[in-house]
């Protein structure tokens, strides 16, 4: 620095061959280095102390950053017009301040700790996973961007990120600026200008009275509107851009800085009489030689900056040691390569031998073609629905029912299935829409539908017979419909493709039959009647009644199987004596009649129980396991008789049958049907809700039985507005239909991005403050993991008992459908609240509204 009073540069005032200990920043001050070299100085730069474990006590940068982070919060509180902590006083309610800290270094963590200790709601963001974990340890909410990219850089700093990551980062900051009151930014990149993270429009979107503190102001600033070294107000937002925050706490800064220097000098020169040390150009990482060589930037006028890299790399994080039980389990799970390959080869040998056996036993080529179509359609259906998320199981089953009605669309009841299924699917998908979703133009999908149907009509008028290609197109559209229902982004396209496929299939069937005008009139009247009936049902049906509707539709499938088999037998009976496929036809007819009858009667019983017309208590019949096996085969009953028809019906029947089975059995080990779980919600009078920060709602069928999704959705909205983290956890088979609870919550206005599946939330339970179990029993039963002798051992469950506190809300302490006691009812962190669901939900909603509003 040039001294104006003495008219000389201060570096020239140093004695020759003296030692200087100070902040130098040699990369930014080459002129200063030249002057010190002229004086033949030895220079220890405190800003160059390596950030290694052994040098933590000498790291003056960390000491100053710690002070700057703390002082930033103090200055922000001084210019902020409200309390940091939330208060409820006689004069009114004061919400807590919301603080966003960008950068999880020393300064950022110090700011987060200071703001949290003052009672604010703190959120932290960093590109490094380790820094996010440190934010969490301070009680702050870590904000993440779900892009697989780490920001770990050299020297404890973050590195520059990719363009995609930065765009997602900007979107996150834009949302946060609209919500928070204070932003503290600390992001730096060594040797470069500080990245601009908060744009002008983000600052202008903040509420009047908000405060932003830019700790990177000296390097250009992270906030676009920052003026380095100044305090000013921009459109109601106070900007603090001071570059000397440590010097604004002089006593503490001097104390820490002097301690850093003393510890450094004692470490590099242990001799109490003579100060001497010698740098080495070859050294290992994290050693004292590393510290000395990194800190010394000049020796007797010779420039030593920058220091060479250490010979060894930083030590990796210690690997987690496995327990003896884990090692033993891995050893037992290991399979020799020979055994593994032999097992695989045996499976393929048995499969191919079975195919050959079917070929030898086939009565004719038509049967072989039917089996081929059956196998290919089954494989397509299986792989089409394998990736469907549980949240979309109900819309998928609705579309499946609609497509299944295509095979019998000439009757009123099955045309009603088609129309009702598609309309109900559209209603459910509309419930998943969010206010922020872009506008949709699904009416444009009528163009391919009109081209498909109209083109067939034109070709038919021109004398062309392209029914087989129409079947192919319709089949592909139906497969696309099922595949489209695998994700929210493509679900509406899937519903549209299903409509196009069904319409094409019906038109192609009519074109192939070429019915007389009288017959066509009867068929049109039947389809119009069924369509009108389906529209009426779809518009009036409630989402909670969908299981009954599905059971009723399935009974029609069974009835159709019975009638078709009987009619087919009556038609073919005169020819059975001489027909080469007589045995096969008889077996198919008998099995179709039996399985269809079981499907028809069983579905009617299921409808009666679901509707409350019959007692839902289980009846343990003798031979029930064989009956259950028959019921599993009943899902195929509806397609058996139609395999006697053309390949289109065969393909569609197999596709839908396998799709239905795969939907229910998706990745859950085995099916747990919780259709008769009765549940209620109890009021949490004795839980200090205002102090909780992380909640989970875990629900089952009792939620919709009591119509409790609406008050719960309102409670969640209020808690989220107060800065609480509230999420829903749904077991894949909770409720009477897979995915039905997801639809019910969407109907109540709960954003689907806070409704998580079992695999997504199980790992988060240990950090959960409060878990509210609403009506669930078997799906949260810890005996599945803790008791190897339990009949549900190994079943995937929600690990709710790992939360800090659990509230289980049920009508009674009774068992669930599996008739197994639930140990979580008696765990020390569990409280049982018994009562009526509707009343307690309304009371809880009123209490939360009274506390916060």
Secondary structure as GFF3:
##gff-version 3
##sequence-region A 1 853
A	DSSP	beta_strand	2	3	.	.	.	ID=ss1
A	DSSP	beta_strand	8	9	.	.	.	ID=ss2
A	DSSP	three_ten_helix	10	13	.	.	.	ID=ss3
A	DSSP	beta_strand	19	22	.	.	.	ID=ss4
A	DSSP	alpha_helix	30	38	.	.	.	ID=ss5
A	DSSP	beta_strand	42	45	.	.	.	ID=ss6
A	DSSP	three_ten_helix	46	48	.	.	.	ID=ss7
A	DSSP	three_ten_helix	53	58	.	.	.	ID=ss8
A	DSSP	alpha_helix	60	79	.	.	.	ID=ss9
A	DSSP	beta_strand	87	89	.	.	.	ID=ss10
A	DSSP	beta_strand	92	94	.	.	.	ID=ss11
A	DSSP	beta_strand	98	102	.	.	.	ID=ss12
A	DSSP	alpha_helix	106	117	.	.	.	ID=ss13
A	DSSP	beta_strand	121	125	.	.	.	ID=ss14
A	DSSP	alpha_helix	129	137	.	.	.	ID=ss15
A	DSSP	beta_strand	141	143	.	.	.	ID=ss16
A	DSSP	three_ten_helix	154	156	.	.	.	ID=ss17
A	DSSP	alpha_helix	163	179	.	.	.	ID=ss18
A	DSSP	beta_strand	182	185	.	.	.	ID=ss19
A	DSSP	alpha_helix	200	204	.	.	.	ID=ss20
A	DSSP	beta_strand	211	214	.	.	.	ID=ss21
A	DSSP	three_ten_helix	217	219	.	.	.	ID=ss22
A	DSSP	beta_strand	231	234	.	.	.	ID=ss23
A	DSSP	beta_strand	237	240	.	.	.	ID=ss24
A	DSSP	three_ten_helix	246	249	.	.	.	ID=ss25
A	DSSP	alpha_helix	250	268	.	.	.	ID=ss26
A	DSSP	alpha_helix	288	295	.	.	.	ID=ss27
A	DSSP	beta_strand	296	299	.	.	.	ID=ss28
A	DSSP	beta_strand	302	303	.	.	.	ID=ss29
A	DSSP	alpha_helix	324	333	.	.	.	ID=ss30
A	DSSP	alpha_helix	337	361	.	.	.	ID=ss31
A	DSSP	alpha_helix	365	385	.	.	.	ID=ss32
A	DSSP	three_ten_helix	390	392	.	.	.	ID=ss33
A	DSSP	alpha_helix	393	404	.	.	.	ID=ss34
A	DSSP	three_ten_helix	405	408	.	.	.	ID=ss35
A	DSSP	alpha_helix	412	431	.	.	.	ID=ss36
A	DSSP	three_ten_helix	442	445	.	.	.	ID=ss37
A	DSSP	alpha_helix	446	461	.	.	.	ID=ss38
A	DSSP	alpha_helix	467	484	.	.	.	ID=ss39
A	DSSP	alpha_helix	491	513	.	.	.	ID=ss40
A	DSSP	alpha_helix	517	540	.	.	.	ID=ss41
A	DSSP	three_ten_helix	543	545	.	.	.	ID=ss42
A	DSSP	alpha_helix	546	572	.	.	.	ID=ss43
A	DSSP	three_ten_helix	573	575	.	.	.	ID=ss44
A	DSSP	alpha_helix	582	611	.	.	.	ID=ss45
A	DSSP	alpha_helix	624	640	.	.	.	ID=ss46
A	DSSP	three_ten_helix	641	644	.	.	.	ID=ss47
A	DSSP	alpha_helix	647	664	.	.	.	ID=ss48
A	DSSP	three_ten_helix	689	691	.	.	.	ID=ss49
A	DSSP	beta_strand	694	699	.	.	.	ID=ss50
A	DSSP	alpha_helix	702	705	.	.	.	ID=ss51
A	DSSP	alpha_helix	709	721	.	.	.	ID=ss52
A	DSSP	beta_strand	725	730	.	.	.	ID=ss53
A	DSSP	alpha_helix	740	747	.	.	.	ID=ss54
A	DSSP	three_ten_helix	752	754	.	.	.	ID=ss55
A	DSSP	beta_strand	755	757	.	.	.	ID=ss56
A	DSSP	alpha_helix	758	761	.	.	.	ID=ss57
A	DSSP	three_ten_helix	762	767	.	.	.	ID=ss58
A	DSSP	beta_strand	770	774	.	.	.	ID=ss59
A	DSSP	three_ten_helix	778	780	.	.	.	ID=ss60
A	DSSP	alpha_helix	783	786	.	.	.	ID=ss61
A	DSSP	three_ten_helix	800	802	.	.	.	ID=ss62
A	DSSP	beta_strand	806	810	.	.	.	ID=ss63
A	DSSP	three_ten_helix	823	826	.	.	.	ID=ss64
A	DSSP	beta_strand	830	834	.	.	.	ID=ss65
A	DSSP	alpha_helix	837	852	.	.	.	ID=ss66
###
